Each structure stands twice: as C-alpha cells, then as structure tokens.
Amino acid sequence: MKDLLAVALNQAQLLGADYADVRALTAREQSVNVRNGIVEGVGEMENAGFGVRVLVSGAWGFASSAILSSQEVERVTAEAIAIAKASAMYQRQRVYLGPPEVHQAIYRTPVEIDPFKIPIEDKIALLLEADRLMRAEAGIKVTQGSLVCLRKHQYFASSEGSAIEQEFFETGGAIMALAIANGEIQRRSYPNVFRDQHAEGWEFIQRLDLVGNAPRVGAEAVALLSAEQCPSTVTTLILDRTQLGLQIHESCGHPTELDRVFGTEAAYAGTSFLTPEKLKVFRYGSEIVNLTADATTPGGLGTFGYDDEGVPAQRVPLVRDGRFVGYLSSRETATQLAQLRGEDPALSRSGGAMRASGWNRIPIIRMTNINLEPGTWELEDLIADTDEGIYLETNKSWSIDNLRLNFLFGTELAYEIKGGKRGKLYKNATYTGMTPEFWGACDAICNAKAWGIWGVPNCGKGQPSQTAHTGHGAAPARFRNVRIGVMK
Amino acid sequence: MLNEHEIKALLQGVISRSSGDETEVLFLGLDEALTRFANNEIHQNVAETNFSLAVSVALGKRIGMASTNDLSAAALDQLVERATQLARLQPENPDFPGFAPPTEFPKGRQAFDEATASATPEFRAHAVGEVIRYALDQDVVASGAFSTSRSQWAIATSHGLFAWHPLTLAKLTIVAMTETGSGYAADAAWEVAQIPVAKWGKIAVDKAIVSQNPRDIAPGDYPVVLEEAAVHDLVAFMGGGANGMSVTEGSSWMSGRQGQALFSPAITLVDDPDAPEHLPIPFDFEGTPRQPLSIIREGVVGDAFYNRQWAAKTGNAATGHGMPPINPFAPGSAMGRMMFPMHLTLQAGNTPIEQMIASIERGLYVTRFNYTRQVHPREMVVTGLTRDGTFWIENGEIAYPVKNLRFTQSYVEALQNVAAVGASLHREPGYAGFTRNPALQLAQFRFTGKTEF
C-alpha cells in the first residue's frame, strides 16, 4: 500500500499540484447486537481505499476510490487535479498552509486486550446475560445491547515529505431498557443509548461491567414510569459527567471549530458565536471553567499520534479561568487566523484537529478530546452543599442553535435535591439555556476521582456527511439558575 | 463502474461459495461528486468511487454477516467464510423469516439520467458560480453544496432472486447570509436538469436581504405558516415513526392508534415510490418489492412499514422498507435489519401560501427548522430552532423579520391543528433522497425560547 502513496504523490506533482497528500486506509469493524433476548446482528465489515488531496493554484481538489491499484491511483489523482482546477474558477483567496509539516512516525493505540481476539461467543453471552437481567424487571418491554470494536490502519504521505503510519483501536458497548405502560414510555440506558466508546481494547468493556449494571438499568426504567413529571422552574442543576460531556461537545467543542468561525460550515453545521475578536478577551464561563482540546488523553476517541493532515497531536487550551483563549484549527485556518490578527502566517501552526471519517472523505476540523478540567469537590459534598435543585443523568435528547448559543437537553434520569439530599425521582427532565450564561453560572466542579473520559461515536458534520468519534473528559458540575422542565 | 451482468456474475459467484442453508448478497456502488462553496467561493470539492459487497449466511436460523470492498477471489472466499463462521457461533434467531424468494418486479419508471451521472466538476462549478455571482452582486455571502451521483444496488439470494437498479441523484443546498439576515433554498431530483440552481440561489439571497435586522419576539404559542422546508421536519419525524418494530413494541406515536381519526382530515401522509418525481426504486435492500403506504389517510392513522423479520413476527406483509444489514457507507452504524421510508409525500391541499399569510392576524412565518431532536416519542415531542428567515405576520401580511426561536412542540398535536395545506409540493433533500412537502398553516405552535440572532 505504501507504493500506492508514492504513485499518487508523483502523479500529483507531475500534473502541477503545489501540494499533495494521500491517505490509504484499511478498516475492520465488528458489531454484535442483541434485542429482546435475540441475537439480531453479528457482523464484520472490512473496507479499504485511498483519498488524494491536492492544491492547484491555491485551490483544493480531493478524489477517492476503493480500488487499490496503481492505475486507479493515477486516475483518481488526475481527477483530484481536475477538481482543484474547477475549484479555482470560483476561488477568491489562495489557500496558504503555513510552515511545512514534515514527520516520519508510527503511532499505535495502546491496547491491553485486542478486542478482535475475544471470541464472538463470549461477546454474545455477555449481551444476552445483560439482556436477561434487564428483562427480569417486570414492566420492561424492550431491551437492547451492543458491542463494537474497530481497527483502522492508515498510511499518510505528503509532498512535503511526511510519512506517517497509524493503527487505531476502538471498543464500545451499551445496554438499554424501555419500560412502556399506559401510554408512557421511559428509557434507561448504560452508559448511554449510543454506547460509550474508547480508544482502548477489551479492557474497557470489562471495566464497563454491562452485566453488573443491567438490573439497575431495568429497575430505573420501570421506576421512571411512575415518577413525577420534572417541574418547570428555574433552579440549581448538577449534571453527571456523561451529560456534561455532551454539553461540552455541543457548547464548547463545536463553537471553537475554526472552520465554523470562518463560515465554511455555514450551509450545514452552522457558524459560531466565538468570533475572532473575542479571542483572549471574551468571558466564556466562570473562573473555575478550564476547557482543553487534548489529542493525547489516554483512551479518548479524539486521541491519535497525528491528525489527517500530518500535524502532531497537541493539547490546546480553549478556555482558561473562564476566558476564551483558543480554537480547534487546521493548517489553513491557523494561517487565516494569524492574518486576521496581524500576526505572521508563516509562523502559524495548526492545533492538529483535521480529521476525516474515512479514506473517502476530506479532512475537516473536528473535535479531539474536549475536556473540562477537574475541580475540587466530592460529588456527595456537592449534593450536600445544595439546598434545592435537580441532579440530571444520561442524555436523552439534545438540540442547539447554529451559533451554538441556545441549547435544550433532555436526560433519562433526574432526582430532586432538597436540603442537601437526593429526593424524589423525576421523568422527562429537560434543561435549557444560553452557552455563556450557563457556563458563567458554573460554581462547582468535582475532583479528579469523579473525572472520566467519555466517547461520542456519532458526531455529524460536513457535506458529504462525516461521522466523527470524539472524546470528552468531565466530572459532575453544578450550575446555578437554570431553567428546567421545558416540555408539554 | 461494473455493469448489471458483471454484478450478477459477482453475486452468483459469492452465493456459489456459500455452504449455508440460505445466502443473501447485496452490492452497493456509488460514484458521487460534491462541490461545496462558502464565503462566495468554492472551498471543498470532492469525488468518491465506492462500492461494497455484504453477504448474509444463514445456518438454519443463525445468521452471520460480513462485508468487503475487495472483489478478488481470495477476498470473496474469506468474506463467505467469515459470515459462515459468525453464523456458526451464535444462537438461533427465532424471528428469522428466511431470505427473499424470486420475485417479479414491476417495470416502472427509470431514474437514471446520463447527464447527472456524467456531470463534471466544471459543470457544478458553473452552476454554483451563478449563485455566487448573484450573491456578490447583492452584497450577500452564499454557502452551500451541489452534488451529483450515480449509484447502483443489486441483491441476490440463494433462492434465485436477482434484482439490480441504477439510480442518479442531484442535491442542492444554499444558505445565504448578511450580517443579520439569512435565507435558504434546497432541492433534490434524479435528473440534475430539474434543479434550477440559479433560481434557488436568488430565492436564498433575496430572503437573506429581507430577513435583515430581525426584531425580538417573546416565546409563546403562535399561529404559524411553515414553508415546505420546515414541513419536511414534521414529515420526516412522523414518517420515520411509522416503523413497524416501534409500532409493535409500543414506542411509536402510531402504537395503538391505527384506524383512529387522530389528525386533521386535511393530512394525508404517504410513502409511495410511484409518486411523481420520487425515485422509482422497485425493491428494498432485502429484495422485497416496495409497496405504497398510507401512513395517515385524511387524518386517520394508517399503516406501518415492515421489513421481512418484523412482517413475519407480526403477521403483516413486508412493505419493502428494509435497509442494508451492514451499511458500508456509514461505518459505526448498527448492524442488523432496520427499516426506513424513502418516498415520503405529504399530500398537497389547495391553499396558496399567500392566502395562508393573509388569513393570519398575528403569527409567525418559518422558513425551516434546525437541529431538531425528539424529546419524547409517544406524542412525538420535538425541540429545535427556526433558521434562515423567520418573520412576524400582522394583519395578513409579513410585517418584519424576527430573531430565531426555539420550539418544543408535539408534532402529533401540530398535525391536529392544521388550518390549511399548501397547494404545491416541494422536494426537500433528506437522509435518503428527499421528501415532498406542501406548506402548512397551523393554528398554534409552541415556541419555548429565543435567540439573539
């Protein structure tokens, strides 16, 4: 496969590319799905292909193919060149990539237990046992469980001289129970309905303990059927780390993507309220809020050695002591930002956030691991310190506007907090707010003991659409004066 | 790209390798190119040649699945062996109905257009260039994407079924923006010539201009006129909820309500592959002929759609809505037998949109919704925001633009409150192809939050 990369780079340069890079990728994915005690899907998917990205006259072209032959690489590279020339017809500003990125490296996800070496029978048995335990709870009507493991092997080469080989592993799983009675439907899942997924091996599934959590999941789903409706009021909110992970994803991760800021996602994902003049001056949150894009966090789905344009993994501060200080960037957008701020683009460096969902997609700016740094509280102390409020756990629905300001989230589970203690259970909990006000009202974050990395395997962006896998580290946190209970 | 005969030989070659009791092979091929523009320039411009073979091998009622895009003889041997091995290692699925038998598919309309299949990067650049030029003339910033694709699907089973279908599709989305205004237009068709790119560009740009300097508006319940693009959201959620599995399990808006006059009699929602303009796809990804379906018939809750497994389990007929058991073009998606409606149409009424506006004393006009998510499935409570042109209606006229609002609204209730249905249908690009929708006038819609833009 390495030979094909050289063919693409040679062909691109022969045809007049100012810059070219090529990624060749083989991927293997194994999935086991159980529903209502029946094995509904056991499958393996393999695919391979390559994508060539070229700059001609300062304009981008990209073409890709599943056919791995020298002849096809030459055809696809020529197609990428032709596409770049068509792009140049309506190009207002030449792309400038800044200083060269030249790296020869090998990276591999650290894995203790290769998930593909675990027998399929064991995976099926695990899910069937969890399924049985959830269904043991009277009132459970639907149960579901899934396990996924992925391996991707990627070669990257560029006309600047980079040659990078990376092997990535991911492992994920989830269980879900649906309780239905008298027109009411309540769901409980663990870790959530989309699964938690880590850049780890089978050891992650062992730690998840799906079987051990199954009885609780079933019992909580049934209990929610008779729970009170979440009240509609303004109160103090404590979010568990999984819901907080998604809050970070939507209200910090996306608005710090520099392509959104520069308008190149306007037609689909939207833009951002974090415009460049706010950099280093805008108060994003309270002084205890520190957020970082960290592509080196162990186990995170946004962890890698190099991004998909060959830039090394980095730890980039986004919010420091509540102030907005950084973006997720690419080589191209880093130079644009430098220019805008009157800095020297020739010295600007990408933050290393260019990621493609496969060989058939162009890299775009994506989240790595967007982490909220831990605070100092123990969770039980935090609850004890809260006179009146609500504790929310496990995401159920999410929506945010195209500038990433106005959000509404729903969670599966909610508990009243009264007099510093957990009170009654609520169903159909939602909360809504505006991003800076919400983070500005954060007055407590739990400590490192309660902190964990959370994997989101379903982040959509781009045209054609790309699904990214991102990570979010968080510990439970408290927010004051939040509107809850927005639902008929 | 392989032709029908080559694909047939390929699929038969896979089946001949299988020692399973039953075997199903699915071929998916795609050549797609997309020209993306933003800030009045082309910034991403891509092409993809992709294909995949997915094989399902059944040993009794134990089914293993595997897919590859390596078509070498050795890879095909491994593919069948892997699926067989996976089948061997699992318990029976008592609901497995077997793979599809041979079937005669109706020779309907074709949906393959050579001009769409062979569209060049220059063709797409010239088309979006017209949008960019008009936007520049009007001092507006245009963004969007224009794609052209050709695809082919084929399925074969060890029972002798073989079906093949080629398809072309073109899609356009445009968002035009000024400092304080934005506009939107979109279209999709199997013939690229059916998409008047410049016309849609003008509509989006002109709306960006008239939506400038929006005023504040308080959240609350308002009568609304929903443009066709906003109605797409209701159609997609309600249509998707007619899933036979969810209906049977009790988690759908439709569960226990079939035959009830639940909605306004003005509402008829169908999933009909034969409807004019829709993509005439004769079979689904399990080899079942696609059947027209009335999901809502003049306000009465109609029929759910079923794939082979859920049809057998519930005693219904399979309706031809099965999805690929492995979707190689969507890595990470669950493997298994899902179902989905690909030909949704909300039937038109007879009220022009101008007449809807004229009949409202005080209300809102919504171009489209953004980032909508289900909050509760039973009443199909959905939250999301307005986007790209929201206006205040006063005394029967569009009075002025307003800032975007968040809504949290039961779509079941929304379709009970229908005051008028638009007289024409618009194609709105969606997850699988497009939906066809009229505008709607609703007596009440619940807005629960506001934005500052």
Boltz contact constraints between the chains, C-beta under 6 A:
constraints:
  - contact:
      token1: [A, 29]
      token2: [B, 331]
      max_distance: 6.0
  - contact:
      token1: [A, 31]
      token2: [B, 335]
      max_distance: 6.0
  - contact:
      token1: [A, 33]
      token2: [B, 334]
      max_distance: 6.0
  - contact:
      token1: [A, 33]
      token2: [B, 336]
      max_distance: 6.0
  - contact:
      token1: [A, 38]
      token2: [B, 93]
      max_distance: 6.0
  - contact:
      token1: [A, 39]
      token2: [B, 90]
      max_distance: 6.0
  - contact:
      token1: [A, 39]
      token2: [B, 91]
      max_distance: 6.0
  - contact:
      token1: [A, 39]
      token2: [B, 93]
      max_distance: 6.0
  - contact:
      token1: [A, 40]
      token2: [B, 336]
      max_distance: 6.0
  - contact:
      token1: [A, 41]
      token2: [B, 335]
      max_distance: 6.0
  - contact:
      token1: [A, 41]
      token2: [B, 336]
      max_distance: 6.0
  - contact:
      token1: [A, 42]
      token2: [B, 64]
      max_distance: 6.0
  - contact:
      token1: [A, 42]
      token2: [B, 86]
      max_distance: 6.0
  - contact:
      token1: [A, 42]
      token2: [B, 90]
      max_distance: 6.0
  - contact:
      token1: [A, 43]
      token2: [B, 65]
      max_distance: 6.0
  - contact:
      token1: [A, 43]
      token2: [B, 326]
      max_distance: 6.0
  - contact:
      token1: [A, 43]
      token2: [B, 335]
      max_distance: 6.0
  - contact:
      token1: [A, 44]
      token2: [B, 66]
      max_distance: 6.0
  - contact:
      token1: [A, 44]
      token2: [B, 82]
      max_distance: 6.0
  - contact:
      token1: [A, 45]
      token2: [B, 67]
      max_distance: 6.0
  - contact:
      token1: [A, 45]
      token2: [B, 326]
      max_distance: 6.0
  - contact:
      token1: [A, 45]
      token2: [B, 328]
      max_distance: 6.0
  - contact:
      token1: [A, 46]
      token2: [B, 68]
      max_distance: 6.0
  - contact:
      token1: [A, 47]
      token2: [B, 69]
      max_distance: 6.0
  - contact:
      token1: [A, 47]
      token2: [B, 328]
      max_distance: 6.0
  - contact:
      token1: [A, 61]
      token2: [B, 45]
      max_distance: 6.0
  - contact:
      token1: [A, 62]
      token2: [B, 46]
      max_distance: 6.0
  - contact:
      token1: [A, 63]
      token2: [B, 47]
      max_distance: 6.0
  - contact:
      token1: [A, 64]
      token2: [B, 48]
      max_distance: 6.0
  - contact:
      token1: [A, 65]
      token2: [B, 49]
      max_distance: 6.0
  - contact:
      token1: [A, 66]
      token2: [B, 50]
      max_distance: 6.0
  - contact:
      token1: [A, 66]
      token2: [B, 51]
      max_distance: 6.0
  - contact:
      token1: [A, 66]
      token2: [B, 69]
      max_distance: 6.0
  - contact:
      token1: [A, 79]
      token2: [B, 47]
      max_distance: 6.0
  - contact:
      token1: [A, 82]
      token2: [B, 121]
      max_distance: 6.0
  - contact:
      token1: [A, 83]
      token2: [B, 45]
      max_distance: 6.0
  - contact:
      token1: [A, 83]
      token2: [B, 121]
      max_distance: 6.0
  - contact:
      token1: [A, 86]
      token2: [B, 121]
      max_distance: 6.0
  - contact:
      token1: [A, 86]
      token2: [B, 122]
      max_distance: 6.0
  - contact:
      token1: [A, 86]
      token2: [B, 125]
      max_distance: 6.0
  - contact:
      token1: [A, 87]
      token2: [B, 42]
      max_distance: 6.0
  - contact:
      token1: [A, 87]
      token2: [B, 45]
      max_distance: 6.0
  - contact:
      token1: [A, 89]
      token2: [B, 125]
      max_distance: 6.0
  - contact:
      token1: [A, 90]
      token2: [B, 41]
      max_distance: 6.0
  - contact:
      token1: [A, 90]
      token2: [B, 42]
      max_distance: 6.0
  - contact:
      token1: [A, 90]
      token2: [B, 125]
      max_distance: 6.0
  - contact:
      token1: [A, 90]
      token2: [B, 129]
      max_distance: 6.0
  - contact:
      token1: [A, 90]
      token2: [B, 132]
      max_distance: 6.0
  - contact:
      token1: [A, 91]
      token2: [B, 41]
      max_distance: 6.0
  - contact:
      token1: [A, 92]
      token2: [B, 41]
      max_distance: 6.0
  - contact:
      token1: [A, 120]
      token2: [B, 89]
      max_distance: 6.0
  - contact:
      token1: [A, 121]
      token2: [B, 89]
      max_distance: 6.0
  - contact:
      token1: [A, 124]
      token2: [B, 90]
      max_distance: 6.0
  - contact:
      token1: [A, 142]
      token2: [B, 249]
      max_distance: 6.0
  - contact:
      token1: [A, 180]
      token2: [B, 250]
      max_distance: 6.0
  - contact:
      token1: [A, 183]
      token2: [B, 378]
      max_distance: 6.0
  - contact:
      token1: [A, 185]
      token2: [B, 251]
      max_distance: 6.0
  - contact:
      token1: [A, 185]
      token2: [B, 377]
      max_distance: 6.0
  - contact:
      token1: [A, 185]
      token2: [B, 378]
      max_distance: 6.0
  - contact:
      token1: [A, 263]
      token2: [B, 38]
      max_distance: 6.0
  - contact:
      token1: [A, 263]
      token2: [B, 39]
      max_distance: 6.0
  - contact:
      token1: [A, 264]
      token2: [B, 38]
      max_distance: 6.0
  - contact:
      token1: [A, 264]
      token2: [B, 43]
      max_distance: 6.0
  - contact:
      token1: [A, 266]
      token2: [B, 38]
      max_distance: 6.0
  - contact:
      token1: [A, 266]
      token2: [B, 143]
      max_distance: 6.0
  - contact:
      token1: [A, 266]
      token2: [B, 175]
      max_distance: 6.0
  - contact:
      token1: [A, 267]
      token2: [B, 143]
      max_distance: 6.0
  - contact:
      token1: [A, 267]
      token2: [B, 144]
      max_distance: 6.0
  - contact:
      token1: [A, 267]
      token2: [B, 173]
      max_distance: 6.0
  - contact:
      token1: [A, 267]
      token2: [B, 175]
      max_distance: 6.0
  - contact:
      token1: [A, 360]
      token2: [B, 48]
      max_distance: 6.0
  - contact:
      token1: [A, 360]
      token2: [B, 50]
      max_distance: 6.0
  - contact:
      token1: [A, 362]
      token2: [B, 44]
      max_distance: 6.0
  - contact:
      token1: [A, 362]
      token2: [B, 46]
      max_distance: 6.0
  - contact:
      token1: [A, 397]
      token2: [B, 373]
      max_distance: 6.0
  - contact:
      token1: [A, 397]
      token2: [B, 375]
      max_distance: 6.0
  - contact:
      token1: [A, 398]
      token2: [B, 373]
      max_distance: 6.0
  - contact:
      token1: [A, 399]
      token2: [B, 371]
      max_distance: 6.0
  - contact:
      token1: [A, 399]
      token2: [B, 373]
      max_distance: 6.0
  - contact:
      token1: [A, 399]
      token2: [B, 383]
      max_distance: 6.0
  - contact:
      token1: [A, 399]
      token2: [B, 384]
      max_distance: 6.0
  - contact:
      token1: [A, 401]
      token2: [B, 385]
      max_distance: 6.0
  - contact:
      token1: [A, 401]
      token2: [B, 451]
      max_distance: 6.0
  - contact:
      token1: [A, 402]
      token2: [B, 370]
      max_distance: 6.0
  - contact:
      token1: [A, 406]
      token2: [B, 406]
      max_distance: 6.0
  - contact:
      token1: [A, 406]
      token2: [B, 449]
      max_distance: 6.0
  - contact:
      token1: [A, 406]
      token2: [B, 451]
      max_distance: 6.0
  - contact:
      token1: [A, 408]
      token2: [B, 383]
      max_distance: 6.0
  - contact:
      token1: [A, 410]
      token2: [B, 375]
      max_distance: 6.0
  - contact:
      token1: [A, 432]
      token2: [B, 449]
      max_distance: 6.0
  - contact:
      token1: [A, 457]
      token2: [B, 332]
      max_distance: 6.0
  - contact:
      token1: [A, 463]
      token2: [B, 36]
      max_distance: 6.0
  - contact:
      token1: [A, 463]
      token2: [B, 145]
      max_distance: 6.0
  - contact:
      token1: [A, 464]
      token2: [B, 34]
      max_distance: 6.0
  - contact:
      token1: [A, 467]
      token2: [B, 332]
      max_distance: 6.0
  - contact:
      token1: [A, 486]
      token2: [B, 408]
      max_distance: 6.0
  - contact:
      token1: [A, 486]
      token2: [B, 448]
      max_distance: 6.0
  - contact:
      token1: [A, 487]
      token2: [B, 375]
      max_distance: 6.0
  - contact:
      token1: [A, 487]
      token2: [B, 381]
      max_distance: 6.0
  - contact:
      token1: [A, 487]
      token2: [B, 408]
      max_distance: 6.0
